Structures are given as C-alpha cells and as structure tokens.
Amino acid sequence: MDLDRLDLALSERGEPRFRAAQIWSWAARGAPGYEAMTNVPASLRDALTETVPFSTLTVSAERSSRDGTVKALFQTHDGHPVEAVLMRYRDGRRSLCVSSQSGCPLTCTFCATGSMRFGRNLTASEMLDQALHFRRVEGVDHCVFMGMGEPMLNLDHVLGAARRLPDIGITHRRTTLSTVGWMPGLRRFVDEVEEPIRLALSLHAPDDAVRSEIMPVNERYPLADVLAECRRYFELRHRKVFVEYVMLAGVNDRAEHARQLASILNPRIFKVNLIPYNPTGTFEGSSTRAIWAFKSVLDRAGIPATVRLTRGRDIEAACGQLAAAPRVLGATLRS
C-alpha cells in the first residue's frame, strides 16, 4: 500500500498515531486485505478500502516455472510495467528478486531490461508491494534488489523499502543491493548506510576495454574507481562484496580473463558468483566446461567463487531476463 497516502488518510480522519503501525503490521504479516484486520474498527476498514488501495500495484499476469520459481508482472497506477520473482530452494529458502525501476536507463547489452523503454523510479511502497504480493502466499526470508533497474539511481526509495523488510521476515543481513557501479549512489551507500545490508557488484569483465563494450556505464565510472569504492565499503563495514559475473562465450570467459579477474580482486574483500548466461538474444552463453574452467583459475588464485544455480529460465525469470516483454502476456498465465 502507499504508506504516505495511508498516513495522510489517517491524519485527515483524526485517527490515533498507532493506527498506521497497526495496519502496516497486518500487511507485513501477509494479510489479504483490510477486511482481515480484526482489531481495526470496521468503519475505518471501509473508509480505507475506498480511499487507499491495498496495493500500489495491479497484478497483470503470473507464471510458474518447473523449478518452483514464480514471476509476477505488475502495472503501476500510471501504467508502467514491473516484474518481480519468488525463488524457492530445496533447503527451504524463499528469496525475492524485486525491481527498483520500471525498465533501466543504463542499457547493459546482455540484460533484457536494458532493451526496455525506461519508465521511472519506483517508490518504496511499490517495491514493498512486490514483496507483499508473494508474502501473502508464503513466508519469505531473503531479498535481492536485482530485478529491473539500477538501485543506486533510486537509493532513497530502495533504502526506504529495505528498512521495512524485517517486518516482512527478511533481515538486513539477508537483503542485498546490486549495482553496476553507479558511483554517486554507491558512495552514499558506503557512507550513510549503517544497517548490515549486503552489497553486490555487477562486474562482468576484468578490464575497462571489455567492460565498456558490454556495459556503457563503465565509460563514465571506470573499473578502478568502482573497485576502490567497494574496498572502502569493506574497510568501513567489514562486510564482503559479492561480485556478479555473467559468463558470455568468447567475450569474458577465457582463462586470461579469469587470471585478470583474480589479479584485481582481494580474496579478503570479494566473493565471485559466476552466472550462466540466460538467453536474451544478444550473446551466446559460456559452456558448462568453460564456466568450471574459469572457476578453477579463480580457485587456484584463492578467490572465493561459486556458480549460480539458475532459477526460472523457462519463464524468462532468471538473471538478466526481466523485461515485461509482450510475449509474457501471450503465454499460459495465472492471474
């Protein structure tokens, strides 16, 4: 729900201050609507139903993967598309991937979101409503701001949402913000955020030449500057930085790339997550053999590295595939 609008509506009615927290607590625990809030006066529930929509987002469609992943396509009140994903794991984890923008203006060439027309930044309430949509289905315990958009371009609203996630069941230590290295926001994150929210860097190349080719943002904020800021984060917060590295055949996946990567990362500070490329029509993904050969170079250099378990590829819900594409609406949907 629009929490600012809720506060205004309650104030205009002269309601006691505790009402906003009371209503938010119900929503955060997965209440399906105002009607479930049994300790809120019926007259107030009726008034809020008329004046403050229970969600800032409308669900347009939903798809389920063979592996249990669920992707929802939402529309904002002004018609912008937004996608979010629930990932279910065999060990019981329930992780959310939420979007911070409708589309993304940074146009990384391997990411389907970059091919969308950029809409706008999302509000904190719109991000929370992505999470609450899935919370109403089951408990959730992890959240990554790795969906559509660059979180550091919308940092105030992202942090506004992240700071309420513990009420939903997601602690700060299980919340991760991902960035391509947008330096103004990254510097603020390093300097201002005291909560133990994790930082992930979308790196994807070991040098400026390759990175600029696939990530235009690198022309503005070169690799050395971004890595220096990540090192400063570690020095101030004593928390490792997770490096995301999508594996693109013939582009960034050779042994020399792995050696370059190892040479620029301090194993005390960085942990690498190698991501099998999920098809978006632009590149070929690295073979399984190439991915594990790349990892073995990092292993020998002492760089902590894992290979990401791909979830939801069959419904275009995996890393880099969110695009609110028209083809989603033509698929078999559950809405």
One Martini backbone bead per residue (centre of mass of N, CA, C, O) as a GRO file, in nm:
protein
  335
    1MET     BB    1   0.102   0.032   0.011
    2ASP     BB    2   0.055   0.369   0.048
    3LEU     BB    3   0.204   0.506   0.320
    4ASP     BB    4   0.159   0.809   0.279
    5ARG     BB    5  -0.144   0.794   0.221
    6LEU     BB    6  -0.218   0.662   0.486
    7ASP     BB    7  -0.123   0.883   0.677
    8LEU     BB    8  -0.310   1.103   0.562
    9ALA     BB    9  -0.583   0.961   0.608
   10LEU     BB   10  -0.554   0.933   0.915
   11SER     BB   11  -0.515   1.232   0.980
   12GLU     BB   12  -0.787   1.338   0.856
   13ARG     BB   13  -0.950   1.146   1.073
   14GLY     BB   14  -0.802   1.144   1.361
   15GLU     BB   15  -0.619   0.919   1.413
   16PRO     BB   16  -0.426   0.739   1.579
   17ARG     BB   17  -0.088   0.675   1.546
   18PHE     BB   18  -0.102   0.352   1.567
   19ARG     BB   19  -0.254   0.269   1.305
   20ALA     BB   20  -0.029   0.245   1.094
   21ALA     BB   21   0.126   0.016   1.235
   22GLN     BB   22  -0.110  -0.180   1.248
   23ILE     BB   23  -0.157  -0.206   0.940
   24TRP     BB   24   0.129  -0.284   0.856
   25SER     BB   25   0.147  -0.543   1.023
   26TRP     BB   26  -0.064  -0.696   0.865
   27ALA     BB   27   0.065  -0.677   0.586
   28ALA     BB   28   0.347  -0.806   0.665
   29ARG     BB   29   0.190  -1.089   0.748
   30GLY     BB   30  -0.027  -1.132   0.489
   31ALA     BB   31  -0.265  -0.980   0.445
   32PRO     BB   32  -0.531  -0.960   0.201
   33GLY     BB   33  -0.676  -0.722   0.372
   34TYR     BB   34  -0.865  -0.512   0.559
   35GLU     BB   35  -1.075  -0.733   0.653
   36ALA     BB   36  -0.847  -0.888   0.842
   37MET     BB   37  -0.843  -0.637   1.054
   38THR     BB   38  -0.983  -0.699   1.358
   39ASN     BB   39  -0.849  -0.434   1.529
   40VAL     BB   40  -1.001  -0.263   1.319
   41PRO     BB   41  -1.228  -0.063   1.250
   42ALA     BB   42  -1.477  -0.099   1.026
   43SER     BB   43  -1.500   0.198   0.933
   44LEU     BB   44  -1.199   0.220   0.853
   45ARG     BB   45  -1.184  -0.009   0.654
   46ASP     BB   46  -1.390   0.111   0.459
   47ALA     BB   47  -1.245   0.379   0.404
   48LEU     BB   48  -0.976   0.259   0.294
   49THR     BB   49  -1.095   0.104   0.056
   50GLU     BB   50  -1.174   0.383  -0.086
   51THR     BB   51  -0.877   0.559  -0.049
   52VAL     BB   52  -0.661   0.299  -0.002
   53PRO     BB   53  -0.508   0.096  -0.168
   54PHE     BB   54  -0.368  -0.208  -0.084
   55SER     BB   55  -0.221  -0.158  -0.365
   56THR     BB   56   0.003  -0.006  -0.602
   57LEU     BB   57  -0.049  -0.277  -0.758
   58THR     BB   58  -0.115  -0.465  -1.055
   59VAL     BB   59  -0.196  -0.778  -1.158
   60SER     BB   60  -0.144  -0.915  -1.483
   61ALA     BB   61   0.066  -1.163  -1.422
   62GLU     BB   62   0.153  -1.523  -1.399
   63ARG     BB   63   0.439  -1.745  -1.353
   64SER     BB   64   0.544  -2.093  -1.362
   65SER     BB   65   0.794  -2.304  -1.285
   66ARG     BB   66   0.937  -2.614  -1.267
   67ASP     BB   67   1.121  -2.506  -1.002
   68GLY     BB   68   0.904  -2.287  -0.846
   69THR     BB   69   0.913  -2.036  -0.985
   70VAL     BB   70   0.788  -1.691  -0.965
   71LYS     BB   71   0.627  -1.458  -1.191
   72ALA     BB   72   0.546  -1.110  -1.180
   73LEU     BB   73   0.317  -0.884  -1.339
   74PHE     BB   74   0.301  -0.537  -1.318
   75GLN     BB   75   0.110  -0.235  -1.250
   76THR     BB   76   0.097   0.078  -1.225
   77HIS     BB   77  -0.108   0.347  -1.190
   78ASP     BB   78   0.057   0.466  -1.469
   79GLY     BB   79   0.143   0.193  -1.655
   80HIS     BB   80   0.394   0.049  -1.544
   81PRO     BB   81   0.613  -0.205  -1.574
   82VAL     BB   82   0.663  -0.492  -1.343
   83GLU     BB   83   0.904  -0.722  -1.207
   84ALA     BB   84   0.889  -1.029  -1.006
   85VAL     BB   85   1.054  -1.279  -0.784
   86LEU     BB   86   1.014  -1.620  -0.677
   87MET     BB   87   1.246  -1.829  -0.495
   88ARG     BB   88   1.280  -2.178  -0.465
   89TYR     BB   89   1.435  -2.395  -0.226
   90ARG     BB   90   1.527  -2.700  -0.091
   91ASP     BB   91   1.626  -2.561   0.195
   92GLY     BB   92   1.370  -2.331   0.224
   93ARG     BB   93   1.418  -2.097   0.069
   94ARG     BB   94   1.280  -1.752   0.020
   95SER     BB   95   1.336  -1.554  -0.264
   96LEU     BB   96   1.361  -1.216  -0.367
   97CYS     BB   97   1.311  -1.028  -0.677
   98VAL     BB   98   1.339  -0.684  -0.711
   99SER     BB   99   1.230  -0.372  -0.825
  100SER     BB  100   1.337  -0.012  -0.877
  101GLN     BB  101   1.243  -0.010  -1.180
  102SER     BB  102   1.109   0.080  -1.491
  103GLY     BB  103   1.341  -0.037  -1.612
  104CYS     BB  104   1.659   0.089  -1.774
  105PRO     BB  105   1.915   0.340  -1.849
  106LEU     BB  106   2.203   0.153  -1.882
  107THR     BB  107   2.222  -0.070  -2.114
  108CYS     BB  108   2.303  -0.352  -2.087
  109THR     BB  109   2.365  -0.590  -2.338
  110PHE     BB  110   2.278  -0.867  -2.159
  111CYS     BB  111   2.007  -0.715  -2.078
  112ALA     BB  112   1.668  -0.701  -2.115
  113THR     BB  113   1.595  -0.439  -1.965
  114GLY     BB  114   1.771  -0.248  -2.155
  115SER     BB  115   1.546  -0.279  -2.398
  116MET     BB  116   1.371  -0.105  -2.256
  117ARG     BB  117   1.167   0.134  -2.169
  118PHE     BB  118   1.202   0.386  -1.966
  119GLY     BB  119   1.021   0.502  -1.699
  120ARG     BB  120   1.074   0.477  -1.361
  121ASN     BB  121   1.084   0.520  -1.050
  122LEU     BB  122   1.028   0.362  -0.757
  123THR     BB  123   0.870   0.322  -0.479
  124ALA     BB  124   0.877   0.190  -0.177
  125SER     BB  125   0.587   0.075  -0.193
  126GLU     BB  126   0.627  -0.075  -0.468
  127MET     BB  127   0.841  -0.267  -0.356
  128LEU     BB  128   0.679  -0.386  -0.121
  129ASP     BB  129   0.444  -0.498  -0.301
  130GLN     BB  130   0.608  -0.719  -0.424
  131ALA     BB  131   0.662  -0.870  -0.160
  132LEU     BB  132   0.363  -0.894  -0.055
  133HIS     BB  133   0.252  -1.073  -0.274
  134PHE     BB  134   0.425  -1.324  -0.172
  135ARG     BB  135   0.361  -1.316   0.134
  136ARG     BB  136   0.058  -1.408   0.089
  137VAL     BB  137   0.157  -1.707   0.025
  138GLU     BB  138   0.445  -1.691   0.184
  139GLY     BB  139   0.724  -1.714   0.332
  140VAL     BB  140   1.009  -1.490   0.365
  141ASP     BB  141   1.401  -1.442   0.378
  142HIS     BB  142   1.486  -1.304   0.100
  143CYS     BB  143   1.654  -1.015  -0.072
  144VAL     BB  144   1.689  -0.877  -0.408
  145PHE     BB  145   1.813  -0.589  -0.584
  146MET     BB  146   1.791  -0.741  -0.923
  147GLY     BB  147   1.604  -0.632  -1.107
  148MET     BB  148   1.480  -0.380  -1.224
  149GLY     BB  149   1.734  -0.177  -1.232
  150GLU     BB  150   1.918   0.083  -1.048
  151PRO     BB  151   1.942   0.132  -0.717
  152MET     BB  152   2.145   0.390  -0.710
  153LEU     BB  153   1.918   0.574  -0.866
  154ASN     BB  154   1.708   0.490  -0.596
  155LEU     BB  155   1.803   0.493  -0.291
  156ASP     BB  156   1.589   0.604  -0.098
  157HIS     BB  157   1.364   0.397  -0.173
  158VAL     BB  158   1.521   0.140  -0.129
  159LEU     BB  159   1.577   0.191   0.174
  160GLY     BB  160   1.285   0.222   0.259
  161ALA     BB  161   1.223  -0.074   0.195
  162ALA     BB  162   1.453  -0.231   0.340
  163ARG     BB  163   1.375  -0.123   0.636
  164ARG     BB  164   1.091  -0.306   0.623
  165LEU     BB  165   1.158  -0.613   0.577
  166PRO     BB  166   1.168  -0.733   0.868
  167ASP     BB  167   0.853  -0.735   0.896
  168ILE     BB  168   0.834  -0.972   0.670
  169GLY     BB  169   1.124  -1.161   0.727
  170ILE     BB  170   1.378  -0.971   0.631
  171THR     BB  171   1.682  -0.924   0.689
  172HIS     BB  172   1.957  -0.735   0.636
  173ARG     BB  173   2.153  -0.988   0.591
  174ARG     BB  174   1.916  -1.078   0.357
  175THR     BB  175   2.001  -0.814   0.202
  176THR     BB  176   2.047  -0.701  -0.148
  177LEU     BB  177   2.250  -0.476  -0.333
  178SER     BB  178   2.272  -0.392  -0.674
  179THR     BB  179   2.554  -0.284  -0.888
  180VAL     BB  180   2.734  -0.131  -1.164
  181GLY     BB  181   2.861   0.154  -1.047
  182TRP     BB  182   2.699   0.397  -0.927
  183MET     BB  183   2.867   0.634  -0.762
  184PRO     BB  184   2.679   0.824  -0.605
  185GLY     BB  185   2.523   0.593  -0.464
  186LEU     BB  186   2.760   0.427  -0.356
  187ARG     BB  187   2.879   0.639  -0.169
  188ARG     BB  188   2.630   0.668   0.006
  189PHE     BB  189   2.611   0.379   0.098
  190VAL     BB  190   2.886   0.372   0.239
  191ASP     BB  191   2.842   0.631   0.432
  192GLU     BB  192   2.519   0.585   0.546
  193VAL     BB  193   2.489   0.273   0.581
  194GLU     BB  194   2.446   0.075   0.880
  195GLU     BB  195   2.318  -0.150   0.785
  196PRO     BB  196   2.365  -0.507   0.702
  197ILE     BB  197   2.369  -0.457   0.396
  198ARG     BB  198   2.429  -0.590   0.102
  199LEU     BB  199   2.686  -0.602  -0.157
  200ALA     BB  200   2.663  -0.589  -0.518
  201LEU     BB  201   2.867  -0.646  -0.814
  202SER     BB  202   2.837  -0.570  -1.152
  203LEU     BB  203   3.095  -0.662  -1.354
  204HIS     BB  204   3.171  -0.882  -1.618
  205ALA     BB  205   3.478  -0.769  -1.607
  206PRO     BB  206   3.849  -0.721  -1.590
  207ASP     BB  207   3.820  -0.463  -1.788
  208ASP     BB  208   3.756  -0.175  -1.959
  209ALA     BB  209   3.722  -0.276  -2.248
  210VAL     BB  210   3.505  -0.494  -2.197
  211ARG     BB  211   3.310  -0.335  -2.016
  212SER     BB  212   3.241  -0.105  -2.218
  213GLU     BB  213   3.117  -0.294  -2.436
  214ILE     BB  214   2.875  -0.410  -2.224
  215MET     BB  215   2.903  -0.134  -2.026
  216PRO     BB  216   2.851   0.198  -2.054
  217VAL     BB  217   2.908   0.297  -1.755
  218ASN     BB  218   3.227   0.267  -1.769
  219GLU     BB  219   3.286   0.543  -1.906
  220ARG     BB  220   3.210   0.701  -1.638
  221TYR     BB  221   3.284   0.441  -1.436
  222PRO     BB  222   3.553   0.300  -1.371
  223LEU     BB  223   3.679   0.020  -1.236
  224ALA     BB  224   3.878   0.137  -1.026
  225ASP     BB  225   3.668   0.317  -0.878
  226VAL     BB  226   3.468   0.097  -0.797
  227LEU     BB  227   3.664  -0.087  -0.637
  228ALA     BB  228   3.747   0.128  -0.432
  229GLU     BB  229   3.464   0.155  -0.306
  230CYS     BB  230   3.444  -0.141  -0.214
  231ARG     BB  231   3.688  -0.129  -0.026
  232ARG     BB  232   3.566   0.089   0.157
  233TYR     BB  233   3.330  -0.077   0.254
  234PHE     BB  234   3.501  -0.290   0.397
  235GLU     BB  235   3.656  -0.100   0.590
  236LEU     BB  236   3.389   0.013   0.731
  237ARG     BB  237   3.199  -0.277   0.750
  238HIS     BB  238   3.316  -0.571   0.725
  239ARG     BB  239   3.208  -0.657   0.426
  240LYS     BB  240   3.148  -0.836   0.173
  241VAL     BB  241   3.171  -0.853  -0.181
  242PHE     BB  242   2.961  -0.928  -0.443
  243VAL     BB  243   3.041  -1.082  -0.752
  244GLU     BB  244   2.907  -1.039  -1.067
  245TYR     BB  245   2.943  -1.296  -1.343
  246VAL     BB  246   2.877  -1.316  -1.663
  247MET     BB  247   2.880  -1.578  -1.909
  248LEU     BB  248   3.049  -1.506  -2.221
  249ALA     BB  249   3.110  -1.622  -2.515
  250GLY     BB  250   3.421  -1.485  -2.610
  251VAL     BB  251   3.431  -1.227  -2.402
  252ASN     BB  252   3.479  -1.329  -2.056
  253ASP     BB  253   3.577  -1.673  -2.045
  254ARG     BB  254   3.872  -1.683  -2.027
  255ALA     BB  255   4.162  -1.749  -1.868
  256GLU     BB  256   4.269  -1.454  -1.882
  257HIS     BB  257   4.024  -1.335  -1.742
  258ALA     BB  258   4.056  -1.486  -1.476
  259ARG     BB  259   4.337  -1.373  -1.410
  260GLN     BB  260   4.254  -1.078  -1.408
  261LEU     BB  261   4.044  -1.100  -1.188
  262ALA     BB  262   4.233  -1.205  -0.966
  263SER     BB  263   4.426  -0.944  -0.974
  264ILE     BB  264   4.175  -0.733  -0.868
  265LEU     BB  265   4.106  -0.933  -0.625
  266ASN     BB  266   4.039  -0.955  -0.292
  267PRO     BB  267   3.969  -1.231  -0.094
  268ARG     BB  268   3.876  -1.061   0.163
  269ILE     BB  269   3.645  -0.888  -0.007
  270PHE     BB  270   3.575  -1.100  -0.237
  271LYS     BB  271   3.294  -1.266  -0.406
  272VAL     BB  272   3.224  -1.496  -0.663
  273ASN     BB  273   2.952  -1.505  -0.911
  274LEU     BB  274   2.875  -1.727  -1.149
  275ILE     BB  275   2.676  -1.665  -1.452
  276PRO     BB  276   2.473  -1.807  -1.642
  277TYR     BB  277   2.355  -1.738  -1.938
  278ASN     BB  278   2.051  -1.583  -2.021
  279PRO     BB  279   1.858  -1.565  -2.276
  280THR     BB  280   1.824  -1.248  -2.503
  281GLY     BB  281   1.965  -1.248  -2.812
  282THR     BB  282   2.288  -1.150  -2.803
  283PHE     BB  283   2.428  -1.403  -2.675
  284GLU     BB  284   2.647  -1.651  -2.578
  285GLY     BB  285   2.687  -1.897  -2.369
  286SER     BB  286   2.873  -2.056  -2.169
  287SER     BB  287   2.999  -2.334  -2.103
  288THR     BB  288   3.032  -2.551  -1.855
  289ARG     BB  289   3.333  -2.593  -1.897
  290ALA     BB  290   3.414  -2.291  -1.894
  291ILE     BB  291   3.312  -2.220  -1.615
  292TRP     BB  292   3.487  -2.430  -1.453
  293ALA     BB  293   3.758  -2.329  -1.558
  294PHE     BB  294   3.734  -2.047  -1.445
  295LYS     BB  295   3.703  -2.132  -1.149
  296SER     BB  296   3.978  -2.278  -1.122
  297VAL     BB  297   4.147  -2.022  -1.141
  298LEU     BB  298   4.031  -1.887  -0.889
  299ASP     BB  299   4.098  -2.111  -0.690
  300ARG     BB  300   4.411  -2.100  -0.728
  301ALA     BB  301   4.404  -1.782  -0.635
  302GLY     BB  302   4.190  -1.765  -0.379
  303ILE     BB  303   3.903  -1.709  -0.500
  304PRO     BB  304   3.597  -1.686  -0.415
  305ALA     BB  305   3.368  -1.929  -0.577
  306THR     BB  306   3.062  -1.950  -0.764
  307VAL     BB  307   2.774  -2.114  -0.907
  308ARG     BB  308   2.484  -2.038  -1.026
  309LEU     BB  309   2.155  -2.116  -0.970
  310THR     BB  310   1.923  -2.156  -1.197
  311ARG     BB  311   1.610  -1.968  -1.214
  312GLY     BB  312   1.339  -1.945  -1.438
  313ARG     BB  313   1.411  -1.969  -1.749
  314ASP     BB  314   1.129  -2.079  -1.877
  315ILE     BB  315   1.000  -1.768  -1.774
  316GLU     BB  316   1.192  -1.525  -1.777
  317ALA     BB  317   1.333  -1.510  -1.450
  318ALA     BB  318   1.619  -1.476  -1.484
  319CYS     BB  319   1.906  -1.342  -1.505
  320GLY     BB  320   1.841  -1.074  -1.737
  321GLN     BB  321   1.511  -1.133  -1.828
  322LEU     BB  322   1.373  -0.880  -1.741
  323ALA     BB  323   1.099  -0.705  -1.958
  324ALA     BB  324   0.793  -0.707  -1.998
  325ALA     BB  325   0.713  -0.873  -2.233
  326PRO     BB  326   0.466  -0.944  -2.457
  327ARG     BB  327   0.506  -1.260  -2.452
  328VAL     BB  328   0.396  -1.304  -2.166
  329LEU     BB  329   0.089  -1.246  -2.236
  330GLY     BB  330   0.082  -1.507  -2.442
  331ALA     BB  331   0.101  -1.693  -2.227
  332THR     BB  332   0.064  -1.907  -1.975
  333LEU     BB  333  -0.156  -1.787  -1.724
  334ARG     BB  334  -0.174  -1.658  -1.380
  335SER     BB  335  -0.421  -1.410  -1.229
   0.00000   0.00000   0.00000
